[in-house]
Structure formats: structure tokens, C-alpha cells
Amino acid sequence: MDQTEKLLMGIENVLSIAAELVDEVSRLKDIEEECKILKEKLFLKQFTKAEKEVFALALDGHSISEMQSILYKEEGTIKMQRRSILQKLNASSMSEAIQQFKNIG
């Protein structure tokens, strides 16, 4: 086996290892995304169904009056659910609560 053949075999070996590393990185990214989804689910599990609906709308940037229209609920009900969310998260504002959620990942 001459030097050129040895060099080609070495290059093939390096390329094979590189392909395996690319596959592993992809697998790890998938696992990371799954972990983020599980963390989000765990975060939201502390809320009631109604609180989850309000929080989802808050994440999308909806105001209380917009939430009223979307959810067909009274302003007082939505405010009460928002207060409950803030208490559960020990947050002083909905912006802080949303930031906690975004910091999960």
C-alpha cells in the first residue's frame, strides 16, 4: 500500500467519524428539544385549565380585554386567574411570569 492509498484511507476514516459526530449532534439537539418540552409541560402543570388558557394568551401578548373576547369571560375572572398565576410563580407581574417561562429552555 503506497502513501496515496494510506492517505485516502485516513481521509475516509476522518469523514466517517465526522458523519457520526454530525448524527450525534443531531440526536443531542432532538433530546434537548424534548427536555425543553417536558420542562414547559411541568411548568404549566401547576396551573388549572383556565389559568393555562389565560397564560397562553398572555404569552401571545393579549391584553385582558382581548382575553375577555377570546375566552368569553368576565374581566374579574381573568384578573383573578392572572393573580393566581402570579401567586403560583411568585411573580410580581405577568411580564415576569412570562420571562420565567421563557427562561426554561
N, C-alpha and C positions, 0 to 999 in steps of 0.2 A: 504494500500500500504506500503510495507516494504522498508527499506533503499536501498536494491539492485535495486528494481524497480524504485525508485526515481533517483538513480544514473544512471541507464540505460536511463531513460527519459532525464536526464540532458545531458548525452553524446550524445544522438540522436539530441537534440536541438543544441548543440555546433557544431556537424557535419553538420547539416542543414545550420546553419549560415555560417560555413566555406565554404560550397559549394556555397552559394550565393555570398560570397566575392570573390571566385575564378572566378565565372561568371562575376562579376562586373569588376574585374581587367582585364579580357579578353576583355570585352566591351570597357573599357577605352583605352586599347592598340590599339584596332581597330580604335577608334576615333583619337588617337594620330597619327596613321599612315595616316589616311585620312587628317588630318590637315597638316602633312608634305607634302603630295602630292599636296594639294591645295597651300601651300606656294611655292613649287617648280614651279607649273604652273604659279603662279602670278609673280615669279621671272623671268621666261622665257618669259612671255607675253610682256615684254619691248623690246624683240628682234624681228627682221624680221625673216622670214622663213630661209633665207640664213644664218643669224647670229646664229640661233638656231642650224643649221646643223654644223657650224664651232665650236660652243661652245660644242656641244655633242661630237664631235671628240676630242676636247681639253680635255674634261673630261675623255675620254678614253686614254689620253696620246699620241695622234697622233701629229706628227711634221707637220710643214707647208707643207713640200714636200709630206708627206703621205696624207694630206688633199687634195692636188692637185690631186693626183692619184685617191682618193676615190670620190671626188666631180667633177672631170673633170673641174677644174677652174684654172685660171692663178694665179701665186704666188702673183701678185699685188692685185688681187681681194680678195684673202684670207687675205692678210695683212690688206687691207682696212676694211674688215669685223671684223677682230680681233681688230683693232683700235677703231672701232665703239662700239664694245662690252665693251672695256676698258673705253671709254668715258662715256657710259651709266651707268657703275658701279662705275665710279670714282676710277678706279683701275689703278695701275702703271704697272702691269704685268698680264699675263694670269694666273699665279700661284695664284696671289692674287684674281683674279676673281673666280677661281675655289674654293678657300678657302671660299669666301663669299657664294657661292652656297652650299658648304658642311656644313657651319655653320647654314643653315636654320633650320635644324631639331633639 
